[in-house]
Amino acid sequence: MVSMFDEIKIRDLVIPNRIWLSPMCQYSATDGLPNSWHLVHLGKFAMGRVGLIMTEASGISPTARSTLHDTGIWNDDQVRAWRPIVDFVHAQGSKIGIQLWHAGQKGSTTTPWQGQDYVSSHEGGWEASSPSGIAFGKLPQPGTISISEMKETVALYRSAAKRALEANFDVVEIHGAHGYLIHSFLSPITNRRNDEYGGSFENRIRFLLEVVESIREVWPSSHPLFLRTSSHDWIEGGWSTQENGELAKILLTKGVDLIDCSSGGIKADITYPVGPGYQVRFSEDIKKASEMLTCAVGMISDPEFAEEIVQNNRADAVMLGREFLRDPNWVLHAATRLGYPLTWLNQYKQAAPKK
């Protein structure tokens, strides 16, 4: 029986365990550059024996970000800024991935602690873009992305993946969830186009497939490629778990190795039932529909529950977000609680529980 403490091999990458850090925006970068905050923030999870460290969503261009304070990987200065973070994570024995992102309709906003209002061009902001010019909540109406702009965006994803390789990241994850640009193409709620990118399922997934194919042109076959999806829009007529399963089967033929199963975010003010592991069923749905590897995420905080998810093949790995913010040493504490002999770092061994 597989444990969440067991390693997993995806392509040529061996990840030391199946307990991973979920991407969490920190809104602490300048000009897209990660800094000492990001080194300490991400580094401490590697010190706590997290198997795979995922960066926050990182813009493929300045106008792909949600806020002016998001990290990015659209230039060489950012590659150089990411390298010491990547190197530190590797030195602790963990692996690290970067989540590539275009915020789409949710672009050009302030940070959450500023109320997440729109940032005007006078304040350094830009016009957001979306498939059909549909506004998210109280944000201004975004522009409608043209086909030529879409091709430019696909090329930006390709360049970002190439830079991720130069920074020595182990994994690239495409952010295709939470109402951002790719998700807003997938969902009929935000995609009202009448060209080859709108209408049918085949048309709505076209942009994502072009992004995947473009990334795979430069991202080596030895390196895993992940996708985060909103497996369900929690609204009638939205993206469905059935479509998510069909997408998984297609993506397997295009070089995607794992789907990170989140949900929601396509429209403001939607309510849905939230509780421990409330999104695990979306991982199970994909595993029933395809051979795709999956990761479960969403209010997974109890070690026994996390272990049960992996042991019963409900997901191949679990991602923790807020729980890691509360306890960066969750993996070490979970190993002690479940009786797994996980080795602490040499510098911290004096604090390890005695046998």
C-alpha positions in Angstrom: 0.0 0.0 0.0 1.4 3.4 -1.0 2.0 6.0 1.7 2.1 9.7 1.4 5.7 9.4 2.7 6.7 7.3 -0.3 8.6 8.8 -3.2 6.9 9.1 -6.6 8.6 9.1 -9.9 7.1 11.2 -12.7 9.0 10.9 -16.0 12.7 11.2 -14.8 11.9 13.2 -11.6 11.9 11.4 -8.3 10.0 13.4 -5.7 10.9 12.2 -2.1 7.3 12.1 -0.9 3.7 12.9 -1.9 3.1 15.8 0.5 3.4 19.0 -1.5 3.2 22.8 -1.1 0.2 24.4 -2.9 0.9 27.6 -4.8 0.1 30.6 -2.7 0.5 34.2 -3.8 2.6 36.3 -1.5 2.2 39.8 -3.1 5.7 40.7 -2.1 7.7 41.0 -5.4 9.0 44.1 -7.2 9.0 44.1 -11.0 8.2 40.4 -10.8 11.4 39.6 -9.0 11.4 37.1 -6.1 13.4 38.3 -3.2 14.5 37.3 0.4 10.9 36.9 1.4 10.4 34.2 -1.2 13.7 32.5 -0.3 12.7 32.2 3.4 9.0 31.5 2.6 9.7 28.6 0.2 12.9 27.5 1.8 11.4 26.8 5.2 9.0 24.2 3.7 12.0 22.4 2.1 13.6 22.4 5.6 10.4 20.8 6.9 10.7 18.0 4.4 7.9 18.9 2.0 8.5 16.7 -1.1 7.6 19.3 -3.8 7.6 23.0 -3.3 5.3 24.9 -5.7 6.0 28.6 -6.2 3.2 31.1 -6.2 1.5 31.8 -9.5 4.1 33.7 -11.6 3.3 35.9 -14.5 4.4 35.1 -18.0 4.4 38.9 -18.7 3.9 42.1 -16.8 0.3 42.3 -17.8 -0.3 38.6 -17.1 -0.1 39.2 -13.3 -3.0 39.9 -11.0 -1.2 42.6 -9.0 2.0 44.7 -9.4 3.5 42.6 -6.6 3.3 39.1 -8.1 6.4 37.2 -9.1 7.1 36.6 -12.8 9.4 34.8 -15.1 9.3 36.9 -18.3 12.9 38.2 -18.2 16.5 37.1 -17.4 16.7 39.1 -14.2 13.9 37.0 -12.8 15.7 33.8 -13.8 18.7 35.0 -11.8 16.5 35.9 -8.9 14.8 32.5 -8.8 18.0 30.5 -9.0 19.2 30.8 -5.3 15.7 29.9 -4.2 15.7 26.8 -6.4 19.2 25.9 -5.3 18.4 26.2 -1.6 15.3 23.9 -2.0 17.4 21.4 -3.9 20.1 21.5 -1.2 17.5 20.3 1.4 16.6 17.3 -0.8 13.2 18.7 -2.0 12.0 19.4 -5.5 10.6 22.7 -6.8 8.1 23.7 -9.5 6.9 27.0 -10.8 3.3 27.8 -11.7 2.9 29.7 -14.9 0.1 32.2 -15.0 -2.0 34.7 -16.9 -4.6 36.3 -14.7 -6.9 37.2 -17.5 -10.2 38.9 -16.4 -8.7 39.2 -12.9 -5.7 41.3 -13.9 -4.6 44.7 -12.7 -5.8 44.6 -9.1 -4.5 45.7 -5.7 -3.3 43.2 -3.1 -5.9 41.5 -0.9 -4.9 43.6 2.1 -5.6 46.7 0.0 -9.1 45.5 -0.7 -8.3 44.0 -4.1 -9.6 47.0 -6.1 -8.8 47.8 -9.7 -5.4 49.4 -10.4 -5.8 52.1 -13.1 -3.2 52.8 -15.8 -2.3 56.0 -13.9 -1.2 53.8 -11.0 0.8 51.5 -13.2 -2.1 49.1 -14.1 -3.3 47.9 -17.5 -6.5 46.7 -19.2 -7.2 43.1 -18.3 -8.1 40.6 -21.1 -10.5 37.8 -21.4 -12.1 35.5 -24.0 -15.3 37.5 -24.3 -14.9 40.8 -22.4 -17.0 39.6 -19.4 -16.2 41.4 -16.1 -15.5 39.5 -12.9 -17.6 40.9 -10.1 -17.1 44.6 -9.6 -13.9 44.8 -11.6 -14.0 46.8 -14.8 -15.0 45.1 -18.1 -11.8 43.5 -19.6 -10.9 43.7 -23.2 -11.6 40.8 -25.5 -8.4 39.0 -26.5 -7.9 38.8 -30.2 -6.5 35.7 -32.0 -3.2 37.5 -32.7 -3.0 38.4 -29.0 -3.7 34.7 -28.1 -0.8 33.6 -30.3 1.4 36.1 -28.6 0.3 34.8 -25.2 1.0 31.2 -26.3 4.5 32.3 -27.2 4.9 34.0 -23.8 4.1 30.7 -22.1 6.7 29.0 -24.2 9.3 31.6 -23.3 8.4 31.4 -19.6 8.9 27.6 -19.6 12.2 28.0 -21.3 13.3 30.4 -18.6 12.0 28.0 -15.9 14.4 25.4 -17.3 17.2 28.0 -17.2 16.4 28.6 -13.5 16.6 24.8 -12.9 13.0 24.2 -11.9 12.0 20.6 -11.8 8.3 21.0 -12.7 6.2 23.5 -14.6 2.5 23.8 -13.7 0.1 25.6 -15.9 -2.5 27.6 -13.9 -5.8 26.7 -15.6 -8.1 27.3 -12.7 -9.9 30.0 -10.6 -11.3 32.2 -13.3 -7.9 33.1 -14.8 -7.3 33.3 -18.5 -7.1 29.6 -19.4 -10.0 28.7 -17.2 -12.1 31.5 -18.7 -11.6 29.9 -22.1 -12.6 26.5 -20.7 -15.8 27.6 -19.0 -19.0 28.4 -21.0 -19.7 31.0 -18.3 -17.0 33.3 -19.5 -16.4 32.0 -23.1 -19.1 33.3 -25.4 -16.9 33.4 -28.5 -18.3 32.4 -31.9 -14.9 31.6 -33.5 -12.8 28.4 -33.3 -12.0 29.1 -29.6 -15.6 29.2 -28.4 -18.8 27.1 -28.3 -18.0 23.4 -28.4 -15.9 21.5 -25.9 -13.3 21.0 -28.6 -13.1 24.7 -29.3 -13.0 25.8 -25.6 -10.0 23.6 -24.9 -8.1 24.7 -28.0 -6.3 27.6 -26.4 -5.1 25.4 -23.5 -3.9 22.7 -25.9 -1.9 25.3 -27.8 -0.3 26.4 -24.6 0.6 22.8 -23.6 2.0 22.0 -27.0 4.1 25.3 -27.0 5.5 24.6 -23.6 6.4 21.0 -24.5 8.4 22.3 -27.4 11.0 23.7 -24.9 10.2 21.8 -21.6 12.2 18.5 -21.8 10.5 15.2 -22.0 12.4 14.2 -18.9 10.6 16.9 -16.9 7.0 16.7 -15.6 4.3 19.1 -16.7 1.3 19.7 -14.4 -2.0 21.5 -14.9 -4.2 23.0 -12.2 -7.8 23.0 -13.1 -11.0 24.2 -11.6 -12.6 20.8 -11.8 -16.1 22.3 -11.3 -17.4 25.8 -11.6 -20.1 25.3 -8.9 -22.7 27.0 -11.2 -25.2 25.5 -13.7 -23.9 25.6 -17.3 -20.3 26.0 -16.2 -17.2 23.8 -16.6 -18.1 20.3 -15.3 -16.3 17.3 -13.8 -17.3 15.3 -16.9 -15.5 17.8 -19.2 -12.6 17.8 -16.8 -12.3 14.0 -17.2 -12.5 14.2 -21.0 -9.8 16.9 -20.9 -7.5 14.7 -18.8 -7.7 11.9 -21.4 -6.7 14.3 -24.2 -3.9 16.0 -22.1 -2.3 12.6 -21.5 -1.5 12.5 -25.2 -0.1 16.0 -25.2 2.5 15.6 -22.5 0.7 16.6 -19.3 1.5 14.3 -16.4 -0.7 15.4 -13.5 -3.8 17.4 -12.8 -3.9 19.4 -9.6 -7.6 19.4 -8.8 -9.0 22.6 -7.4 -12.4 24.2 -8.2 -14.4 27.4 -8.4 -13.4 31.0 -9.1 -15.1 31.6 -12.5 -17.6 34.1 -11.1 -17.9 36.3 -8.1 -20.4 35.6 -5.2 -20.9 31.9 -5.9 -21.4 29.9 -2.7 -20.6 26.2 -2.5 -20.1 23.6 0.3 -16.6 23.8 1.8 -15.1 21.4 4.3 -12.1 19.1 4.9 -11.1 17.5 1.6 -14.1 18.9 -0.2 -12.3 18.7 -3.6 -10.9 15.2 -3.2 -13.8 13.8 -5.2 -12.7 15.7 -8.2 -9.4 13.9 -8.1 -11.3 10.6 -7.9 -13.4 11.6 -10.9 -10.3 12.1 -13.0 -8.7 8.8 -11.9 -11.9 7.0 -12.9 -12.0 8.7 -16.3 -8.4 8.4 -17.3 -4.9 7.2 -16.4 -3.9 10.8 -15.4 -2.0 11.3 -12.2 -3.7 13.6 -9.8 -3.1 15.8 -6.7 -5.8 16.6 -4.2 -6.0 20.0 -2.6 -8.4 21.9 -0.3 -8.6 21.9 3.5 -6.5 18.8 3.9 -5.0 19.3 7.4 -5.4 16.0 9.3 -2.4 13.6 8.8 -4.6 10.5 9.0 -7.0 11.9 6.4 -4.1 12.9 4.1 -2.7 9.4 4.4 -6.0 7.8 3.7 -6.4 9.8 0.4 -3.1 8.5 -0.9 -3.4 4.9 0.5 -6.8 4.5 -1.1 -5.6 5.9 -4.5 -8.0 8.8 -4.3 -5.1 10.9 -5.4 -1.4 10.3 -6.1 -0.3 13.2 -3.8 -1.8 15.8 -1.5 -1.2 19.6 -1.5 -1.5 21.7 1.6 -1.7 25.5 1.6 -3.0 27.4 4.6 -2.1 24.4 6.9 1.5 24.8 5.9 1.4 28.5 6.7 0.2 27.5 10.2 2.7 24.7 10.5 5.7 24.7 8.2 6.9 21.5 9.9 3.6 19.6 9.2 5.4 16.8 7.4 7.7 16.2 10.3 4.9 16.3 12.8 2.7 14.0 10.7 5.5 11.5 10.4 5.9 11.4 14.2 2.2 11.1 14.7 1.9 8.2 12.2 5.1 6.5 13.3 7.0 7.0 10.0 10.8 7.3 10.5 11.4 10.5 8.6 14.9 12.0 9.1 15.2 15.6 10.3 17.8 17.9 9.0 21.1 17.6 10.8 20.9 21.2 12.1 17.5 20.4 13.7 18.0 16.8 14.8 18.4 17.8 18.5 14.8 18.9 18.4 13.5 15.6 16.8 11.3 13.4 19.0 13.2 10.7 20.8 12.4 7.1 20.0 
